Amino acid sequence: MIIGVVPAKLLGVALLLGEAALVNWSSGDRWMTAFLALSGAWFALDATCLWRERLYATWQMRLFLLGWNGIALVTMPLVWRSASLVAAEPELRRGKRATDGTDQSTDRRNAFAGS
């Protein structure tokens, strides 16, 4: 079953916004949340105002996906350094100190980065 162009874009919007909410809830990473939410807003604008039912040209799709992957590559060191998706506890996610005075989030990030 094929759902159509606009419903497919709106499904993408729902998935991106759901992922943004999940990232915000689980890690509190505002940059990643903002990127996912803005991507969802772009697809909503695309589905309702810009391309609507029209299909993308191959060069448009290629350009968009190359840009998307370029952003992912450029921001990869920031994501690795913050390690916001690997900290298991809310206190560690937000960089708060443990009760014994050690900063466990920094220790975990350093271990993850290999330093």
C-alpha positions as CSV (number, residue, x, y, z in Angstrom):
1,M,0.0,0.0,0.0
2,I,1.3,3.4,-1.0
3,I,0.3,6.3,1.3
4,G,1.1,9.2,-1.1
5,V,3.5,12.2,-1.1
6,V,1.9,14.5,1.5
7,P,1.0,11.7,4.0
8,A,4.6,10.3,3.7
9,K,6.0,13.8,4.5
10,L,3.6,14.2,7.4
11,L,4.7,10.7,8.7
12,G,8.3,12.0,8.5
13,V,7.2,15.1,10.5
14,A,5.6,12.9,13.2
15,L,8.7,10.7,13.4
16,L,11.1,13.7,13.6
17,L,9.0,15.5,16.2
18,G,8.7,12.2,18.2
19,E,12.4,11.7,18.0
20,A,13.0,15.3,19.1
21,A,10.7,14.8,22.1
22,L,12.5,11.5,23.0
23,V,16.0,13.1,22.8
24,N,14.9,16.0,24.8
25,W,13.3,13.8,27.5
26,S,16.1,11.3,27.6
27,S,19.2,13.4,27.3
28,G,18.2,17.1,27.4
29,D,20.5,17.8,24.4
30,R,19.0,21.1,23.2
31,W,21.0,21.3,20.0
32,M,20.0,17.8,18.8
33,T,16.4,18.5,19.9
34,A,16.4,21.8,18.0
35,F,17.8,20.2,14.9
36,L,15.3,17.4,14.8
37,A,12.4,19.8,15.6
38,L,13.5,22.2,12.9
39,S,13.8,19.4,10.4
40,G,10.2,18.4,11.2
41,A,9.1,21.9,10.8
42,W,10.8,22.0,7.4
43,F,9.0,18.9,6.2
44,A,5.7,20.3,7.5
45,L,6.3,23.5,5.5
46,D,7.3,21.4,2.5
47,A,4.1,19.3,2.7
48,T,1.8,22.2,3.2
49,C,3.2,25.2,1.3
50,L,6.3,24.4,-0.8
51,W,6.3,21.2,-2.9
52,R,3.1,19.7,-1.6
53,E,2.1,16.8,-3.9
54,R,4.9,17.3,-6.4
55,L,7.8,14.9,-6.3
56,Y,11.4,16.1,-5.8
57,A,13.7,16.1,-8.8
58,T,16.6,13.7,-8.4
59,W,19.1,16.6,-8.1
60,Q,17.0,18.2,-5.4
61,M,16.9,15.0,-3.4
62,R,20.6,14.4,-3.8
63,L,21.5,18.0,-2.8
64,F,19.2,17.8,0.3
65,L,20.6,14.4,1.5
66,L,24.2,15.5,0.8
67,G,23.6,18.6,2.9
68,W,21.9,16.5,5.7
69,N,24.9,14.1,5.7
70,G,27.3,17.1,5.7
71,I,25.7,18.5,8.7
72,A,25.9,15.1,10.4
73,L,29.6,14.8,9.6
74,V,30.4,18.4,10.8
75,T,28.5,18.0,14.1
76,M,29.8,14.5,14.8
77,P,32.7,15.7,17.0
78,L,30.3,17.8,19.1
79,V,28.0,14.8,19.6
80,W,30.9,12.6,20.5
81,R,32.3,15.2,22.9
82,S,29.0,15.8,24.7
83,A,28.2,12.1,24.9
84,S,24.6,13.2,25.6
85,L,23.1,10.0,24.3
86,V,25.2,7.6,26.4
87,A,24.7,9.0,30.0
88,A,22.1,6.8,31.7
89,E,21.1,9.0,34.7
90,P,19.6,12.5,34.5
91,E,22.2,13.9,36.9
92,L,25.0,12.6,34.7
93,R,23.3,13.9,31.5
94,R,23.2,17.4,32.8
95,G,26.8,17.3,34.2
96,K,25.9,17.6,37.9
97,R,28.3,16.4,40.5
98,A,27.8,13.1,42.2
99,T,27.3,13.0,46.0
100,D,30.9,12.1,46.6
101,G,32.2,15.3,44.9
102,T,33.4,13.6,41.7
103,D,32.1,14.7,38.3
104,Q,31.1,11.3,36.9
105,S,29.7,12.8,33.7
106,T,33.2,14.2,32.9
107,D,34.8,10.8,33.7
108,R,32.3,9.0,31.5
109,R,32.8,11.5,28.6
110,N,36.6,11.1,29.0
111,A,36.4,7.4,29.0
112,F,34.1,7.5,25.9
113,A,36.4,9.8,24.1
114,G,39.4,7.6,24.9
115,S,41.3,10.2,26.9
